[in-house]
Amino acid sequence: MTESAPARPGRGRLLFIGVVGVAVVVLAIAASTVLGGPGRQVETGIVVAVQATSLSSVQGFSIRTGDGRTVDFRIVSLENASTFPPGHLAEHKVSLVPVRVTYVDRSGGHEAVRIEDAPGNAGP
């Protein structure tokens, strides 16, 4: 009577498991990017203040939300600075066209990572 070795998964099965694992990780990363990423929050309001030394050097700004809160933001690096230059905030302050700010909390404050015209507001 001979004893057989325990069955081991074949290479094909291991390869399949590895491919599925990689696919799950890729999908999780894609979903977090599409859904805003971890820790991202959004506020919408009108620009009430801009802290800048020039149009090309904006350090921060404040918005007033629809419920009357004033929210302050720092600008370090915007992911859409080419389509919404930070200097454009001054125009929004004058026009009162709301902006939508995607931000993360870092170093004890709100850091804007994306600014855009609020949905439904084409501007004047």
LUMKOLPA-587564 format. One record per atom (N, C-alpha, C): atom name; x negated, y, z; chain; residue number from 0. Coordinates in steps of 0.02 Angstrom, whole numbers, plus 50000, padded with zeros to 5 digits. Example, Ala and Ser with C-alpha at 12.3 -4.5 7.8 and 13.67 -1.06 7.14 Angstrom:
2
[atom 'N'; [49340; 49716; 50390]; 'A'; 0]
[atom 'CA'; [49385; 49775; 50390]; 'A'; 0]
[atom 'C'; [49340; 49835; 50390]; 'A'; 0]
[atom 'N'; [49358; 49888; 50354]; 'A'; 1]
[atom 'CA'; [49316; 49947; 50357]; 'A'; 1]
[atom 'C'; [49355; 50002; 50394]; 'A'; 1]
END
This chain:
124
[atom 'N'; [49958; 49942; 50000]; 'A'; 0]
[atom 'CA'; [50000; 50000; 50000]; 'A'; 0]
[atom 'C'; [49956; 50062; 50000]; 'A'; 0]
[atom 'N'; [49968; 50105; 49954]; 'A'; 1]
[atom 'CA'; [49927; 50165; 49949]; 'A'; 1]
[atom 'C'; [49968; 50225; 49970]; 'A'; 1]
[atom 'N'; [49933; 50268; 50005]; 'A'; 2]
[atom 'CA'; [49967; 50331; 50025]; 'A'; 2]
[atom 'C'; [49953; 50384; 49973]; 'A'; 2]
[atom 'N'; [50004; 50420; 49956]; 'A'; 3]
[atom 'CA'; [49993; 50474; 49908]; 'A'; 3]
[atom 'C'; [49985; 50540; 49945]; 'A'; 3]
[atom 'N'; [49946; 50582; 49915]; 'A'; 4]
[atom 'CA'; [49935; 50649; 49944]; 'A'; 4]
[atom 'C'; [49999; 50689; 49941]; 'A'; 4]
[atom 'N'; [50010; 50734; 49989]; 'A'; 5]
[atom 'CA'; [50070; 50776; 49986]; 'A'; 5]
[atom 'C'; [50071; 50816; 49921]; 'A'; 5]
[atom 'N'; [50132; 50825; 49896]; 'A'; 6]
[atom 'CA'; [50139; 50862; 49833]; 'A'; 6]
[atom 'C'; [50117; 50934; 49842]; 'A'; 6]
[atom 'N'; [50079; 50958; 49794]; 'A'; 7]
[atom 'CA'; [50056; 51027; 49794]; 'A'; 7]
[atom 'C'; [50090; 51063; 49736]; 'A'; 7]
[atom 'N'; [50106; 51126; 49747]; 'A'; 8]
[atom 'CA'; [50136; 51163; 49691]; 'A'; 8]
[atom 'C'; [50086; 51168; 49633]; 'A'; 8]
[atom 'N'; [50112; 51161; 49573]; 'A'; 9]
[atom 'CA'; [50070; 51166; 49515]; 'A'; 9]
[atom 'C'; [50049; 51238; 49501]; 'A'; 9]
[atom 'N'; [50001; 51245; 49457]; 'A'; 10]
[atom 'CA'; [49978; 51313; 49439]; 'A'; 10]
[atom 'C'; [50034; 51356; 49412]; 'A'; 10]
[atom 'N'; [50077; 51326; 49372]; 'A'; 11]
[atom 'CA'; [50132; 51364; 49342]; 'A'; 11]
[atom 'C'; [50177; 51394; 49396]; 'A'; 11]
[atom 'N'; [50191; 51355; 49448]; 'A'; 12]
[atom 'CA'; [50234; 51379; 49501]; 'A'; 12]
[atom 'C'; [50200; 51435; 49540]; 'A'; 12]
[atom 'N'; [50137; 51427; 49555]; 'A'; 13]
[atom 'CA'; [50099; 51480; 49590]; 'A'; 13]
[atom 'C'; [50096; 51544; 49549]; 'A'; 13]
[atom 'N'; [50085; 51536; 49484]; 'A'; 14]
[atom 'CA'; [50083; 51594; 49440]; 'A'; 14]
[atom 'C'; [50150; 51630; 49440]; 'A'; 14]
[atom 'N'; [50205; 51591; 49438]; 'A'; 15]
[atom 'CA'; [50272; 51620; 49439]; 'A'; 15]
[atom 'C'; [50283; 51659; 49504]; 'A'; 15]
[atom 'N'; [50264; 51629; 49560]; 'A'; 16]
[atom 'CA'; [50272; 51663; 49625]; 'A'; 16]
[atom 'C'; [50232; 51727; 49627]; 'A'; 16]
[atom 'N'; [50171; 51726; 49600]; 'A'; 17]
[atom 'CA'; [50130; 51786; 49598]; 'A'; 17]
[atom 'C'; [50159; 51841; 49555]; 'A'; 17]
[atom 'N'; [50186; 51821; 49496]; 'A'; 18]
[atom 'CA'; [50216; 51870; 49451]; 'A'; 18]
[atom 'C'; [50278; 51901; 49483]; 'A'; 18]
[atom 'N'; [50319; 51860; 49516]; 'A'; 19]
[atom 'CA'; [50378; 51886; 49550]; 'A'; 19]
[atom 'C'; [50358; 51934; 49606]; 'A'; 19]
[atom 'N'; [50307; 51917; 49643]; 'A'; 20]
[atom 'CA'; [50283; 51961; 49696]; 'A'; 20]
[atom 'C'; [50260; 52029; 49670]; 'A'; 20]
[atom 'N'; [50223; 52028; 49616]; 'A'; 21]
[atom 'CA'; [50200; 52090; 49585]; 'A'; 21]
[atom 'C'; [50260; 52130; 49559]; 'A'; 21]
[atom 'N'; [50308; 52097; 49529]; 'A'; 22]
[atom 'CA'; [50367; 52131; 49503]; 'A'; 22]
[atom 'C'; [50406; 52165; 49559]; 'A'; 22]
[atom 'N'; [50412; 52132; 49616]; 'A'; 23]
[atom 'CA'; [50447; 52161; 49673]; 'A'; 23]
[atom 'C'; [50412; 52224; 49697]; 'A'; 23]
[atom 'N'; [50346; 52222; 49702]; 'A'; 24]
[atom 'CA'; [50308; 52281; 49723]; 'A'; 24]
[atom 'C'; [50316; 52338; 49674]; 'A'; 24]
[atom 'N'; [50311; 52323; 49609]; 'A'; 25]
[atom 'CA'; [50319; 52375; 49557]; 'A'; 25]
[atom 'C'; [50388; 52405; 49561]; 'A'; 25]
[atom 'N'; [50439; 52365; 49568]; 'A'; 26]
[atom 'CA'; [50508; 52390; 49573]; 'A'; 26]
[atom 'C'; [50517; 52434; 49635]; 'A'; 26]
[atom 'N'; [50487; 52415; 49691]; 'A'; 27]
[atom 'CA'; [50493; 52455; 49752]; 'A'; 27]
[atom 'C'; [50460; 52524; 49743]; 'A'; 27]
[atom 'N'; [50402; 52525; 49711]; 'A'; 28]
[atom 'CA'; [50368; 52589; 49698]; 'A'; 28]
[atom 'C'; [50410; 52632; 49650]; 'A'; 28]
[atom 'N'; [50435; 52601; 49597]; 'A'; 29]
[atom 'CA'; [50476; 52638; 49549]; 'A'; 29]
[atom 'C'; [50539; 52666; 49582]; 'A'; 29]
[atom 'N'; [50571; 52625; 49624]; 'A'; 30]
[atom 'CA'; [50632; 52648; 49658]; 'A'; 30]
[atom 'C'; [50618; 52706; 49705]; 'A'; 30]
[atom 'N'; [50562; 52703; 49741]; 'A'; 31]
[atom 'CA'; [50547; 52758; 49787]; 'A'; 31]
[atom 'C'; [50531; 52822; 49748]; 'A'; 31]
[atom 'N'; [50501; 52815; 49690]; 'A'; 32]
[atom 'CA'; [50486; 52874; 49648]; 'A'; 32]
[atom 'C'; [50551; 52904; 49621]; 'A'; 32]
[atom 'N'; [50594; 52862; 49594]; 'A'; 33]
[atom 'CA'; [50656; 52885; 49565]; 'A'; 33]
[atom 'C'; [50701; 52915; 49619]; 'A'; 33]
[atom 'N'; [50703; 52884; 49677]; 'A'; 34]
[atom 'CA'; [50747; 52907; 49730]; 'A'; 34]
[atom 'C'; [50716; 52961; 49773]; 'A'; 34]
[atom 'N'; [50659; 52986; 49755]; 'A'; 35]
[atom 'CA'; [50630; 53042; 49790]; 'A'; 35]
[atom 'C'; [50570; 53027; 49833]; 'A'; 35]
[atom 'N'; [50555; 52966; 49842]; 'A'; 36]
[atom 'CA'; [50496; 52948; 49881]; 'A'; 36]
[atom 'C'; [50510; 52949; 49955]; 'A'; 36]
[atom 'N'; [50467; 52917; 49993]; 'A'; 37]
[atom 'CA'; [50477; 52913; 50065]; 'A'; 37]
[atom 'C'; [50470; 52980; 50099]; 'A'; 37]
[atom 'N'; [50516; 52995; 50144]; 'A'; 38]
[atom 'CA'; [50512; 53056; 50183]; 'A'; 38]
[atom 'C'; [50532; 53120; 50148]; 'A'; 38]
[atom 'N'; [50554; 53115; 50086]; 'A'; 39]
[atom 'CA'; [50574; 53175; 50050]; 'A'; 39]
[atom 'C'; [50644; 53196; 50071]; 'A'; 39]
[atom 'N'; [50653; 53262; 50075]; 'A'; 40]
[atom 'CA'; [50718; 53291; 50091]; 'A'; 40]
[atom 'C'; [50732; 53346; 50041]; 'A'; 40]
[atom 'N'; [50795; 53368; 50038]; 'A'; 41]
[atom 'CA'; [50814; 53419; 49990]; 'A'; 41]
[atom 'C'; [50856; 53472; 50026]; 'A'; 41]
[atom 'N'; [50843; 53535; 50011]; 'A'; 42]
[atom 'CA'; [50884; 53591; 50033]; 'A'; 42]
[atom 'C'; [50899; 53635; 49972]; 'A'; 42]
[atom 'N'; [50957; 53665; 49972]; 'A'; 43]
[atom 'CA'; [50977; 53710; 49917]; 'A'; 43]
[atom 'C'; [50999; 53776; 49948]; 'A'; 43]
[atom 'N'; [50978; 53831; 49917]; 'A'; 44]
[atom 'CA'; [50999; 53897; 49942]; 'A'; 44]
[atom 'C'; [50970; 53953; 49900]; 'A'; 44]
[atom 'N'; [50984; 54014; 49921]; 'A'; 45]
[atom 'CA'; [50958; 54072; 49886]; 'A'; 45]
[atom 'C'; [50893; 54095; 49919]; 'A'; 45]
[atom 'N'; [50847; 54117; 49878]; 'A'; 46]
[atom 'CA'; [50781; 54139; 49902]; 'A'; 46]
[atom 'C'; [50790; 54206; 49937]; 'A'; 46]
[atom 'N'; [50768; 54210; 50000]; 'A'; 47]
[atom 'CA'; [50774; 54272; 50038]; 'A'; 47]
[atom 'C'; [50707; 54304; 50054]; 'A'; 47]
[atom 'N'; [50653; 54266; 50046]; 'A'; 48]
[atom 'CA'; [50586; 54294; 50058]; 'A'; 48]
[atom 'C'; [50534; 54253; 50019]; 'A'; 48]
[atom 'N'; [50482; 54288; 49996]; 'A'; 49]
[atom 'CA'; [50426; 54255; 49962]; 'A'; 49]
[atom 'C'; [50362; 54282; 49991]; 'A'; 49]
[atom 'N'; [50318; 54239; 50015]; 'A'; 50]
[atom 'CA'; [50253; 54259; 50041]; 'A'; 50]
[atom 'C'; [50201; 54246; 49986]; 'A'; 50]
[atom 'N'; [50177; 54300; 49957]; 'A'; 51]
[atom 'CA'; [50130; 54294; 49901]; 'A'; 51]
[atom 'C'; [50081; 54352; 49900]; 'A'; 51]
[atom 'N'; [50022; 54338; 49874]; 'A'; 52]
[atom 'CA'; [49973; 54392; 49862]; 'A'; 52]
[atom 'C'; [49975; 54414; 49790]; 'A'; 52]
[atom 'N'; [50005; 54372; 49746]; 'A'; 53]
[atom 'CA'; [50015; 54389; 49676]; 'A'; 53]
[atom 'C'; [50064; 54339; 49648]; 'A'; 53]
[atom 'N'; [50085; 54348; 49585]; 'A'; 54]
[atom 'CA'; [50132; 54301; 49555]; 'A'; 54]
[atom 'C'; [50102; 54231; 49549]; 'A'; 54]
[atom 'N'; [50037; 54227; 49543]; 'A'; 55]
[atom 'CA'; [50005; 54161; 49536]; 'A'; 55]
[atom 'C'; [49981; 54132; 49602]; 'A'; 55]
[atom 'N'; [49990; 54170; 49657]; 'A'; 56]
[atom 'CA'; [49967; 54146; 49722]; 'A'; 56]
[atom 'C'; [50023; 54153; 49774]; 'A'; 56]
[atom 'N'; [50067; 54103; 49774]; 'A'; 57]
[atom 'CA'; [50123; 54103; 49821]; 'A'; 57]
[atom 'C'; [50107; 54052; 49876]; 'A'; 57]
[atom 'N'; [50108; 54075; 49938]; 'A'; 58]
[atom 'CA'; [50093; 54031; 49994]; 'A'; 58]
[atom 'C'; [50156; 53999; 50024]; 'A'; 58]
[atom 'N'; [50213; 54034; 50019]; 'A'; 59]
[atom 'CA'; [50273; 54008; 50049]; 'A'; 59]
[atom 'C'; [50334; 54049; 50030]; 'A'; 59]
[atom 'N'; [50392; 54025; 50052]; 'A'; 60]
[atom 'CA'; [50454; 54060; 50039]; 'A'; 60]
[atom 'C'; [50508; 54035; 50086]; 'A'; 60]
[atom 'N'; [50564; 54071; 50089]; 'A'; 61]
[atom 'CA'; [50620; 54053; 50131]; 'A'; 61]
[atom 'C'; [50683; 54055; 50090]; 'A'; 61]
[atom 'N'; [50729; 54009; 50106]; 'A'; 62]
[atom 'CA'; [50795; 54009; 50074]; 'A'; 62]
[atom 'C'; [50849; 54013; 50128]; 'A'; 62]
[atom 'N'; [50907; 54038; 50108]; 'A'; 63]
[atom 'CA'; [50966; 54036; 50152]; 'A'; 63]
[atom 'C'; [51014; 53986; 50121]; 'A'; 63]
[atom 'N'; [51031; 53936; 50160]; 'A'; 64]
[atom 'CA'; [51075; 53882; 50136]; 'A'; 64]
[atom 'C'; [51148; 53905; 50138]; 'A'; 64]
[atom 'N'; [51191; 53865; 50107]; 'A'; 65]
[atom 'CA'; [51262; 53881; 50105]; 'A'; 65]
[atom 'C'; [51294; 53884; 50173]; 'A'; 65]
[atom 'N'; [51266; 53849; 50222]; 'A'; 66]
[atom 'CA'; [51294; 53851; 50290]; 'A'; 66]
[atom 'C'; [51260; 53904; 50334]; 'A'; 66]
[atom 'N'; [51220; 53949; 50303]; 'A'; 67]
[atom 'CA'; [51192; 54006; 50339]; 'A'; 67]
[atom 'C'; [51125; 53995; 50372]; 'A'; 67]
[atom 'N'; [51095; 53937; 50365]; 'A'; 68]
[atom 'CA'; [51029; 53925; 50395]; 'A'; 68]
[atom 'C'; [50975; 53956; 50351]; 'A'; 68]
[atom 'N'; [50921; 53980; 50382]; 'A'; 69]
[atom 'CA'; [50862; 54001; 50345]; 'A'; 69]
[atom 'C'; [50809; 53947; 50354]; 'A'; 69]
[atom 'N'; [50783; 53923; 50297]; 'A'; 70]
[atom 'CA'; [50734; 53869; 50297]; 'A'; 70]
[atom 'C'; [50670; 53894; 50264]; 'A'; 70]
[atom 'N'; [50614; 53887; 50300]; 'A'; 71]
[atom 'CA'; [50549; 53910; 50276]; 'A'; 71]
[atom 'C'; [50510; 53852; 50246]; 'A'; 71]
[atom 'N'; [50473; 53867; 50192]; 'A'; 72]
[atom 'CA'; [50433; 53817; 50158]; 'A'; 72]
[atom 'C'; [50363; 53843; 50145]; 'A'; 72]
[atom 'N'; [50314; 53798; 50147]; 'A'; 73]
[atom 'CA'; [50246; 53812; 50124]; 'A'; 73]
[atom 'C'; [50239; 53783; 50055]; 'A'; 73]
[atom 'N'; [50194; 53812; 50015]; 'A'; 74]
[atom 'CA'; [50178; 53783; 49950]; 'A'; 74]
[atom 'C'; [50104; 53765; 49951]; 'A'; 74]
[atom 'N'; [50090; 53702; 49940]; 'A'; 75]
[atom 'CA'; [50021; 53678; 49934]; 'A'; 75]
[atom 'C'; [50010; 53657; 49862]; 'A'; 75]
[atom 'N'; [50052; 53611; 49838]; 'A'; 76]
[atom 'CA'; [50047; 53587; 49770]; 'A'; 76]
[atom 'C'; [50115; 53564; 49747]; 'A'; 76]
[atom 'N'; [50141; 53596; 49694]; 'A'; 77]
[atom 'CA'; [50206; 53576; 49667]; 'A'; 77]
[atom 'C'; [50196; 53527; 49610]; 'A'; 77]
[atom 'N'; [50237; 53474; 49610]; 'A'; 78]
[atom 'CA'; [50231; 53425; 49556]; 'A'; 78]
[atom 'C'; [50260; 53450; 49491]; 'A'; 78]
[atom 'N'; [50298; 53504; 49493]; 'A'; 79]
[atom 'CA'; [50328; 53532; 49431]; 'A'; 79]
[atom 'C'; [50309; 53606; 49422]; 'A'; 79]
[atom 'N'; [50249; 53625; 49443]; 'A'; 80]
[atom 'CA'; [50227; 53694; 49439]; 'A'; 80]
[atom 'C'; [50224; 53720; 49368]; 'A'; 80]
[atom 'N'; [50217; 53677; 49319]; 'A'; 81]
[atom 'CA'; [50214; 53700; 49249]; 'A'; 81]
[atom 'C'; [50284; 53718; 49224]; 'A'; 81]
[atom 'N'; [50337; 53687; 49250]; 'A'; 82]
[atom 'CA'; [50405; 53704; 49228]; 'A'; 82]
[atom 'C'; [50439; 53753; 49275]; 'A'; 82]
[atom 'N'; [50416; 53758; 49337]; 'A'; 83]
[atom 'CA'; [50442; 53806; 49385]; 'A'; 83]
[atom 'C'; [50382; 53836; 49422]; 'A'; 83]
[atom 'N'; [50350; 53887; 49391]; 'A'; 84]
[atom 'CA'; [50292; 53917; 49424]; 'A'; 84]
[atom 'C'; [50314; 53950; 49489]; 'A'; 84]
[atom 'N'; [50275; 53945; 49542]; 'A'; 85]
[atom 'CA'; [50295; 53975; 49606]; 'A'; 85]
[atom 'C'; [50311; 54050; 49601]; 'A'; 85]
[atom 'N'; [50279; 54086; 49555]; 'A'; 86]
[atom 'CA'; [50294; 54157; 49547]; 'A'; 86]
[atom 'C'; [50366; 54170; 49525]; 'A'; 86]
[atom 'N'; [50399; 54119; 49497]; 'A'; 87]
[atom 'CA'; [50468; 54125; 49475]; 'A'; 87]
[atom 'C'; [50516; 54134; 49534]; 'A'; 87]
[atom 'N'; [50493; 54118; 49595]; 'A'; 88]
[atom 'CA'; [50534; 54128; 49654]; 'A'; 88]
[atom 'C'; [50554; 54200; 49664]; 'A'; 88]
[atom 'N'; [50510; 54247; 49645]; 'A'; 89]
[atom 'CA'; [50525; 54318; 49653]; 'A'; 89]
[atom 'C'; [50586; 54337; 49610]; 'A'; 89]
[atom 'N'; [50590; 54308; 49550]; 'A'; 90]
[atom 'CA'; [50648; 54321; 49507]; 'A'; 90]
[atom 'C'; [50712; 54293; 49538]; 'A'; 90]
[atom 'N'; [50706; 54234; 49569]; 'A'; 91]
[atom 'CA'; [50765; 54205; 49602]; 'A'; 91]
[atom 'C'; [50787; 54246; 49662]; 'A'; 91]
[atom 'N'; [50739; 54278; 49695]; 'A'; 92]
[atom 'CA'; [50756; 54321; 49752]; 'A'; 92]
[atom 'C'; [50799; 54380; 49729]; 'A'; 92]
[atom 'N'; [50784; 54407; 49671]; 'A'; 93]
[atom 'CA'; [50821; 54464; 49645]; 'A'; 93]
[atom 'C'; [50887; 54442; 49614]; 'A'; 93]
[atom 'N'; [50887; 54388; 49576]; 'A'; 94]
[atom 'CA'; [50947; 54366; 49540]; 'A'; 94]
[atom 'C'; [50997; 54330; 49584]; 'A'; 94]
[atom 'N'; [50976; 54307; 49642]; 'A'; 95]
[atom 'CA'; [51018; 54269; 49688]; 'A'; 95]
[atom 'C'; [51042; 54202; 49660]; 'A'; 95]
[atom 'N'; [51007; 54177; 49609]; 'A'; 96]
[atom 'CA'; [51022; 54110; 49582]; 'A'; 96]
[atom 'C'; [50990; 54059; 49629]; 'A'; 96]
[atom 'N'; [51030; 54013; 49656]; 'A'; 97]
[atom 'CA'; [51002; 53965; 49705]; 'A'; 97]
[atom 'C'; [50949; 53919; 49675]; 'A'; 97]
[atom 'N'; [50907; 53896; 49719]; 'A'; 98]
[atom 'CA'; [50856; 53846; 49701]; 'A'; 98]
[atom 'C'; [50868; 53783; 49742]; 'A'; 98]
[atom 'N'; [50844; 53729; 49715]; 'A'; 99]
[atom 'CA'; [50845; 53665; 49750]; 'A'; 99]
[atom 'C'; [50773; 53648; 49766]; 'A'; 99]
[atom 'N'; [50758; 53636; 49830]; 'A'; 100]
[atom 'CA'; [50690; 53624; 49853]; 'A'; 100]
[atom 'C'; [50685; 53553; 49880]; 'A'; 100]
[atom 'N'; [50640; 53514; 49850]; 'A'; 101]
[atom 'CA'; [50624; 53448; 49877]; 'A'; 101]
[atom 'C'; [50561; 53457; 49918]; 'A'; 101]
[atom 'N'; [50562; 53431; 49980]; 'A'; 102]
[atom 'CA'; [50505; 53444; 50024]; 'A'; 102]
[atom 'C'; [50492; 53384; 50069]; 'A'; 102]
[atom 'N'; [50433; 53385; 50099]; 'A'; 103]
[atom 'CA'; [50414; 53336; 50149]; 'A'; 103]
[atom 'C'; [50391; 53375; 50211]; 'A'; 103]
[atom 'N'; [50397; 53344; 50268]; 'A'; 104]
[atom 'CA'; [50373; 53375; 50330]; 'A'; 104]
[atom 'C'; [50301; 53353; 50341]; 'A'; 104]
[atom 'N'; [50256; 53402; 50340]; 'A'; 105]
[atom 'CA'; [50185; 53388; 50351]; 'A'; 105]
[atom 'C'; [50156; 53443; 50396]; 'A'; 105]
[atom 'N'; [50113; 53423; 50440]; 'A'; 106]
[atom 'CA'; [50078; 53470; 50483]; 'A'; 106]
[atom 'C'; [50125; 53518; 50518]; 'A'; 106]
[atom 'N'; [50181; 53492; 50542]; 'A'; 107]
[atom 'CA'; [50227; 53533; 50581]; 'A'; 107]
[atom 'C'; [50270; 53581; 50541]; 'A'; 107]
[atom 'N'; [50273; 53575; 50475]; 'A'; 108]
[atom 'CA'; [50314; 53620; 50435]; 'A'; 108]
[atom 'C'; [50340; 53587; 50372]; 'A'; 108]
[atom 'N'; [50385; 53622; 50338]; 'A'; 109]
[atom 'CA'; [50413; 53597; 50275]; 'A'; 109]
[atom 'C'; [50366; 53616; 50218]; 'A'; 109]
[atom 'N'; [50343; 53567; 50181]; 'A'; 110]
[atom 'CA'; [50300; 53579; 50123]; 'A'; 110]
[atom 'C'; [50339; 53563; 50059]; 'A'; 110]
[atom 'N'; [50351; 53615; 50019]; 'A'; 111]
[atom 'CA'; [50388; 53606; 49957]; 'A'; 111]
[atom 'C'; [50345; 53565; 49908]; 'A'; 111]
[atom 'N'; [50375; 53514; 49879]; 'A'; 112]
[atom 'CA'; [50339; 53474; 49829]; 'A'; 112]
[atom 'C'; [50370; 53483; 49760]; 'A'; 112]
[atom 'N'; [50432; 53510; 49758]; 'A'; 113]
[atom 'CA'; [50466; 53521; 49694]; 'A'; 113]
[atom 'C'; [50518; 53576; 49705]; 'A'; 113]
[atom 'N'; [50521; 53623; 49658]; 'A'; 114]
[atom 'CA'; [50571; 53676; 49659]; 'A'; 114]
[atom 'C'; [50603; 53678; 49590]; 'A'; 114]
[atom 'N'; [50669; 53686; 49589]; 'A'; 115]
[atom 'CA'; [50705; 53690; 49526]; 'A'; 115]
[atom 'C'; [50768; 53731; 49535]; 'A'; 115]
[atom 'N'; [50796; 53753; 49479]; 'A'; 116]
[atom 'CA'; [50860; 53787; 49482]; 'A'; 116]
[atom 'C'; [50910; 53738; 49512]; 'A'; 116]
[atom 'N'; [50954; 53763; 49556]; 'A'; 117]
[atom 'CA'; [51004; 53719; 49585]; 'A'; 117]
[atom 'C'; [51051; 53694; 49531]; 'A'; 117]
[atom 'N'; [51072; 53632; 49535]; 'A'; 118]
[atom 'CA'; [51119; 53605; 49485]; 'A'; 118]
[atom 'C'; [51181; 53648; 49480]; 'A'; 118]
[atom 'N'; [51203; 53659; 49418]; 'A'; 119]
[atom 'CA'; [51263; 53699; 49407]; 'A'; 119]
[atom 'C'; [51250; 53774; 49404]; 'A'; 119]
[atom 'N'; [51187; 53795; 49409]; 'A'; 120]
[atom 'CA'; [51170; 53866; 49407]; 'A'; 120]
[atom 'C'; [51124; 53880; 49348]; 'A'; 120]
[atom 'N'; [51153; 53902; 49295]; 'A'; 121]
[atom 'CA'; [51112; 53917; 49235]; 'A'; 121]
[atom 'C'; [51078; 53984; 49240]; 'A'; 121]
[atom 'N'; [51099; 54024; 49288]; 'A'; 122]
[atom 'CA'; [51068; 54090; 49296]; 'A'; 122]
[atom 'C'; [51106; 54142; 49257]; 'A'; 122]
[atom 'N'; [51088; 54206; 49266]; 'A'; 123]
[atom 'CA'; [51123; 54260; 49232]; 'A'; 123]
[atom 'C'; [51108; 54263; 49158]; 'A'; 123]
END
